[in-house]
């Protein structure tokens, strides 16, 4: 793919940006619904599992330095598998964009813009993504390295300003509904780290390919610490968190924090930052969709493709009117789509490709 080469920090921001968008919307709520008072312990366990998973993936990728998952699919199964995996990636990114944009726009509509049609808010987000891709990949990557740290700091500060409300006895019972909920059923919370989708595309993009491990583990630790901090804040600071009908757990923290002592509407600053994070992710996702599509179809680069991709995202985002259905479907896709593709299909392809390569070497050694 014809991407701008990335430094370590740029690559980390690329992985983390998807995580940020989920954490400001509904990720903490999904973890709390799954694990209850044991959510913090579950996150520690999940981070441990993800680190092991990442170590295995990095080992499998070593034999294919400079290739992404689409290239590796072609090596394993030819053009047919390449096209299939490419379209799966495209569909995954488009649906991710559609649900994230719709849910974020819905929250903005309910809180700040009740008189505006939701189609207008969604259009603004996607319009920015189109313009960003017309300007170019380098600008998208550079702006993301500015937006991601600001968004991370904003989420960190939402927790800092409620530290005086923390009561550690609220974590009881520490094992929630039982150890099996944490270590067996709770293992499905791996989906929280779906930003690892981009790990399978990073190898050909890095300036120094040997730094892929550093980038991966740094990204996981950043996401893990931030999610753990958010969960601890929600569970330990707000005894009624399980019964509150909230737009977003992070939003709930802000409006109930000591920020109001300094600013009249403190959440506005944070929401603006998160809007930028969503715009950045949409721009990156559209860039990837365009590049993957060009790779599997061998088509030439043209700006009209960005408009087409965003038009598809717009149609899908507007297709679900019922709020309950939107959250139910998007949460199901976020969880099971990530588990199937990122933690299922991609590793299977890598394992198959490594076996094929090993068998190929064995045949060559046996040749007279």
C-alpha positions as CSV (number, residue, x, y, z in Angstrom):
1,X,0.0,0.0,0.0
2,X,1.2,3.5,-0.8
3,X,1.2,4.9,2.8
4,X,3.3,7.5,4.4
5,X,6.0,5.7,6.5
6,X,5.3,5.9,10.2
7,X,7.4,6.5,13.2
8,X,6.7,4.7,16.5
9,X,4.6,7.4,18.0
10,X,2.5,7.8,14.8
11,X,1.9,4.1,14.7
12,X,0.8,4.0,18.4
13,X,-1.7,6.8,17.8
14,X,-3.0,4.9,14.8
15,X,-3.9,1.9,17.0
16,X,-5.1,3.9,20.0
17,X,-7.5,6.2,18.1
18,X,-10.2,3.5,17.6
19,X,-10.0,2.6,21.3
20,X,-10.5,6.3,22.3
21,X,-13.7,6.5,20.3
22,X,-15.2,3.4,21.9
23,X,-14.2,4.4,25.5
24,X,-15.9,7.8,25.3
25,X,-19.1,6.2,24.0
26,X,-20.0,2.8,25.5
27,X,-17.0,0.6,26.2
28,X,-16.9,1.1,30.0
29,X,-20.6,0.5,30.1
30,X,-20.3,-2.8,28.2
31,X,-17.5,-4.0,30.6
32,X,-19.6,-3.0,33.6
33,X,-22.6,-4.8,32.3
34,X,-20.6,-7.9,31.7
35,X,-18.5,-8.0,34.9
36,X,-20.1,-5.7,37.4
37,X,-18.0,-5.0,40.5
38,X,-15.3,-7.3,39.2
39,X,-14.7,-5.2,36.1
40,X,-11.4,-3.8,37.3
41,X,-10.0,-7.3,38.0
42,X,-11.4,-8.4,34.6
43,X,-9.5,-5.6,32.8
44,X,-6.2,-6.6,34.4
45,X,-6.9,-10.2,33.3
46,X,-7.9,-9.1,29.8
47,X,-4.7,-7.0,29.4
48,X,-2.7,-10.0,30.3
49,X,-4.5,-12.1,27.6
50,X,-4.1,-9.4,25.0
51,X,-0.3,-9.2,25.7
52,X,0.0,-12.9,25.2
53,X,-2.1,-12.7,22.0
54,X,0.0,-9.8,20.7
55,X,3.2,-11.7,21.4
56,X,1.9,-14.7,19.4
57,X,0.8,-12.5,16.5
58,X,4.2,-10.7,16.4
59,X,5.9,-14.1,16.2
60,X,3.7,-15.2,13.3
61,X,4.3,-11.9,11.5
62,X,8.1,-12.2,11.7
63,X,8.2,-14.4,8.6
64,X,6.2,-11.8,6.6
65,X,8.0,-8.5,7.4
66,X,6.8,-5.8,5.1
67,X,3.5,-7.5,4.3
68,X,0.0,-6.8,5.7
69,X,-2.8,-9.3,6.3
70,X,-4.2,-8.8,2.8
71,X,-0.8,-9.6,1.3
72,X,-0.4,-12.6,3.6
73,X,-3.9,-13.8,2.6
74,X,-2.8,-13.8,-1.1
75,X,0.3,-15.8,-0.2
76,X,-1.8,-18.4,1.6
77,X,-4.8,-18.7,-0.7
78,X,-4.2,-16.8,-3.8
79,X,-6.3,-13.9,-5.2
80,X,-9.6,-15.4,-4.1
81,X,-8.6,-15.3,-0.4
82,X,-7.0,-11.9,-0.9
83,X,-10.2,-10.5,-2.2
84,X,-12.3,-12.2,0.5
85,X,-10.2,-10.9,3.3
86,X,-9.9,-7.5,1.7
87,X,-13.7,-7.1,1.5
88,X,-14.1,-8.4,5.1
89,X,-11.7,-5.6,6.3
90,X,-13.6,-3.0,4.2
91,X,-17.0,-4.1,5.6
92,X,-15.6,-4.2,9.1
93,X,-14.3,-0.6,8.9
94,X,-17.4,0.8,7.2
95,X,-19.7,-0.7,9.7
96,X,-17.4,0.5,12.6
97,X,-17.5,4.0,11.1
98,X,-21.3,3.9,10.6
99,X,-22.1,2.8,14.2
100,X,-19.6,5.1,15.8
101,X,-20.8,8.1,13.8
102,X,-24.4,7.4,14.4
103,X,-24.0,6.9,18.2
104,X,-21.8,9.9,18.7
105,X,-24.2,12.1,16.6
106,X,-27.2,10.8,18.6
107,X,-25.5,11.9,21.8
108,X,-24.7,15.3,20.4
109,X,-28.3,15.6,19.2
110,X,-29.9,14.7,22.5
111,X,-27.6,17.0,24.6
112,X,-26.7,20.0,22.4
113,X,-28.5,20.1,19.1
114,X,-32.1,18.9,19.6
115,X,-33.4,21.2,16.8
116,X,-31.0,19.8,14.2
117,X,-31.6,16.7,12.0
118,X,-29.2,13.9,12.9
119,X,-28.4,13.6,9.1
120,X,-26.8,17.1,9.3
121,X,-24.5,16.1,12.2
122,X,-23.5,12.8,10.5
123,X,-22.9,14.7,7.2
124,X,-20.5,17.1,8.9
125,X,-18.3,14.3,10.4
126,X,-18.1,12.5,7.0
127,X,-17.5,15.7,5.1
128,X,-14.4,16.2,7.2
129,X,-13.3,12.7,6.4
130,X,-13.7,13.3,2.6
131,X,-11.8,16.6,2.8
132,X,-9.0,15.0,4.9
133,X,-8.5,12.2,2.3
134,X,-8.5,14.7,-0.6
135,X,-5.7,16.7,1.2
136,X,-3.7,13.5,1.7
137,X,-2.5,10.7,3.9
138,X,0.4,12.5,5.4
139,X,-1.9,15.2,6.8
140,X,-4.3,12.6,8.3
141,X,-1.4,10.8,10.1
142,X,0.1,14.0,11.4
143,X,-3.1,15.4,12.7
144,X,-3.9,12.1,14.4
145,X,-0.7,12.4,16.4
146,X,-1.9,15.7,17.7
147,X,-5.5,14.7,18.4
148,X,-4.9,11.4,20.1
149,X,-2.6,12.7,22.9
150,X,-5.1,15.5,23.6
151,X,-8.0,13.0,23.8
152,X,-6.0,10.7,26.0
153,X,-5.2,13.6,28.4
154,X,-8.9,14.6,28.5
155,X,-10.0,11.1,29.4
156,X,-7.3,11.0,32.1
157,X,-8.5,14.3,33.6
158,X,-12.1,13.1,33.8
159,X,-10.9,10.5,36.3
160,X,-8.5,12.8,38.2
161,X,-11.2,15.2,39.1
162,X,-13.4,12.6,40.9
163,X,-10.6,11.0,42.9
164,X,-12.0,12.6,46.1
165,X,-15.2,10.5,45.5
166,X,-13.5,7.2,45.4
167,X,-14.6,4.6,48.0
168,X,-12.8,1.3,47.5
169,X,-15.4,-0.7,49.5
170,X,-17.7,-0.2,46.5
171,X,-15.7,-2.7,44.6
172,X,-17.1,-5.5,46.8
173,X,-17.6,-8.3,46.1
174,X,-14.3,-8.2,44.3
175,X,-15.1,-11.3,42.3
176,X,-18.5,-10.0,41.3
177,X,-20.8,-12.9,40.4
178,X,-18.0,-15.5,40.6
179,X,-14.5,-16.2,39.3
180,X,-15.9,-17.8,36.2
181,X,-17.5,-14.5,35.2
182,X,-14.0,-12.9,35.3
183,X,-11.8,-15.6,33.8
184,X,-14.1,-17.6,31.5
185,X,-17.1,-15.6,30.3
186,X,-15.1,-12.4,31.0
187,X,-12.4,-13.5,28.4
188,X,-14.8,-12.3,25.7
189,X,-14.0,-8.8,26.8
190,X,-10.9,-9.1,24.5
191,X,-13.1,-7.2,22.0
192,X,-12.3,-4.0,23.9
193,X,-8.9,-4.0,22.2
194,X,-10.2,-4.0,18.6
195,X,-7.7,-1.2,17.8
196,X,-5.4,-4.2,17.2
197,X,-7.1,-4.4,13.8
198,X,-4.4,-1.9,12.6
199,X,-1.6,-4.1,14.0
200,X,-2.2,-6.4,11.0
201,X,-1.5,-3.5,8.6
202,X,1.5,-1.9,10.4
203,X,4.5,-3.9,9.2
204,X,4.8,-2.3,5.8
205,X,4.2,1.2,7.2
206,X,6.9,1.4,9.9
207,X,10.1,3.3,9.2
208,X,11.8,0.6,11.4
209,X,10.0,-2.7,11.1
210,X,11.9,-4.2,14.1
211,X,9.9,-1.7,16.3
212,X,6.6,-3.4,15.6
213,X,6.7,-5.1,19.0
214,X,7.4,-1.8,20.9
215,X,4.5,-0.1,19.1
216,X,2.1,-3.0,19.8
217,X,2.9,-3.5,23.5
218,X,3.0,0.3,24.1
219,X,-0.5,0.7,22.5
220,X,-1.9,-2.2,24.6
221,X,-0.6,-0.8,27.8
222,X,-1.9,2.7,27.1
223,X,-5.3,1.4,26.3
224,X,-5.3,-1.0,29.3
225,X,-4.3,1.7,31.8
226,X,-6.9,4.2,30.5
227,X,-9.7,1.6,30.5
228,X,-8.7,0.4,34.0
229,X,-8.7,4.0,35.2
230,X,-12.1,4.7,33.7
231,X,-13.6,1.5,35.2
232,X,-12.1,2.2,38.7
233,X,-13.5,5.7,38.6
234,X,-17.0,4.6,37.7
235,X,-17.2,1.7,40.1
236,X,-15.4,3.3,43.1
237,X,-16.8,6.8,42.8
238,X,-20.4,6.3,41.8
239,X,-22.5,3.8,43.8
240,X,-25.5,4.2,41.5
241,X,-23.5,3.7,38.3
242,X,-25.3,0.4,37.5
243,X,-28.7,2.1,37.6
244,X,-28.0,5.3,35.8
245,X,-29.4,5.8,32.3
246,X,-26.4,7.6,30.9
247,X,-25.5,8.7,27.4
248,X,-21.8,7.8,28.0
249,X,-20.0,6.7,31.2
250,X,-17.2,9.1,30.5
251,X,-19.7,11.9,30.0
252,X,-21.4,10.9,33.3
253,X,-18.0,11.3,35.1
254,X,-17.5,14.8,33.7
255,X,-20.9,16.2,34.6
256,X,-20.6,14.8,38.1
257,X,-17.0,15.9,38.7
258,X,-15.4,19.0,40.4
259,X,-14.9,20.5,36.9
260,X,-18.1,22.4,37.4
261,X,-16.4,24.4,40.2
262,X,-14.1,25.9,37.6
263,X,-16.2,25.9,34.4
264,X,-20.0,26.3,33.9
265,X,-20.2,23.7,31.1
266,X,-16.9,21.7,31.4
267,X,-18.2,18.8,29.3
268,X,-18.2,21.0,26.2
269,X,-14.4,21.2,26.0
270,X,-14.1,17.4,26.3
271,X,-16.8,16.7,23.8
272,X,-15.2,19.0,21.3
273,X,-11.9,17.0,21.8
274,X,-13.8,13.7,21.3
275,X,-15.4,15.1,18.2
276,X,-11.9,15.6,16.8
277,X,-11.0,12.1,17.7
278,X,-14.0,10.7,15.8
279,X,-13.1,12.8,12.8
280,X,-9.6,11.6,12.9
281,X,-10.6,7.9,13.1
282,X,-13.1,8.4,10.3
283,X,-10.4,9.9,8.1
284,X,-8.0,7.0,8.9
285,X,-10.7,4.4,8.3
286,X,-11.7,5.8,5.0
287,X,-8.1,6.0,4.0
288,X,-7.7,2.3,4.8
289,X,-10.8,1.3,3.0
290,X,-9.7,3.2,-0.1
291,X,-6.2,1.6,0.0
292,X,-7.5,-1.9,0.6
293,X,-10.0,-1.5,-2.3
294,X,-7.3,-0.3,-4.6
295,X,-5.1,-3.2,-3.6
296,X,-7.7,-6.0,-4.3
297,X,-9.1,-4.4,-7.5
298,X,-5.8,-2.8,-8.8
299,X,-7.7,0.4,-9.5
300,X,-6.1,3.8,-9.7
301,X,-6.3,6.4,-7.0
302,X,-9.0,9.0,-7.3
303,X,-10.8,11.3,-4.8
304,X,-14.3,10.1,-5.9
305,X,-13.7,6.9,-4.0
306,X,-13.6,8.8,-0.7
307,X,-17.0,10.3,-1.5
308,X,-18.4,6.9,-2.3
309,X,-17.1,5.3,0.9
310,X,-18.5,8.1,3.0
311,X,-21.8,7.9,1.2
312,X,-22.1,4.2,2.1
313,X,-21.2,5.0,5.7
314,X,-23.9,7.7,5.7
315,X,-26.6,5.4,4.4
316,X,-25.8,2.7,7.0
317,X,-25.6,5.2,9.8
318,X,-29.0,6.6,8.9
319,X,-30.7,3.2,8.4
320,X,-31.3,2.5,12.1
321,X,-33.8,4.9,13.7
322,X,-34.6,3.2,17.0
323,X,-32.0,4.1,19.7
324,X,-32.4,0.8,21.5
325,X,-31.9,-1.2,18.3
326,X,-28.9,1.0,17.4
327,X,-27.1,0.3,20.7
328,X,-28.0,-3.4,20.7
329,X,-26.8,-4.0,17.1
330,X,-23.7,-1.8,17.4
331,X,-22.6,-3.4,20.7
332,X,-23.1,-6.9,19.2
333,X,-21.1,-6.0,16.1
334,X,-18.4,-4.3,18.2
335,X,-18.0,-7.4,20.4
336,X,-18.6,-10.4,18.0
337,X,-17.3,-8.7,14.8
338,X,-14.0,-7.9,16.6
339,X,-13.7,-11.3,18.2
340,X,-14.3,-13.2,14.9
341,X,-12.2,-11.0,12.6
342,X,-9.3,-9.8,14.8
343,X,-9.0,-12.6,17.3
344,X,-10.2,-15.4,15.0
345,X,-9.8,-15.0,11.2
346,X,-6.6,-13.0,11.1
347,X,-4.7,-15.4,13.4
348,X,-5.9,-18.4,11.5
349,X,-4.6,-16.8,8.2
350,X,-1.3,-16.1,9.9
351,X,-1.0,-19.7,11.2
352,X,-1.9,-21.1,7.8
353,X,0.6,-18.9,6.0
354,X,3.4,-19.9,8.5
355,X,2.7,-23.6,8.1
356,X,2.7,-23.2,4.3
357,X,6.1,-21.3,4.5
358,X,7.6,-24.0,6.8
359,X,6.4,-26.8,4.5
360,X,7.8,-24.9,1.5
361,X,11.2,-24.7,3.1
362,X,11.1,-28.3,4.0
363,X,10.4,-29.3,0.4
364,X,13.3,-27.2,-0.8
365,X,15.6,-28.8,1.7
366,X,14.6,-32.3,0.5
367,X,15.2,-31.5,-3.1
368,X,18.3,-33.3,-4.5
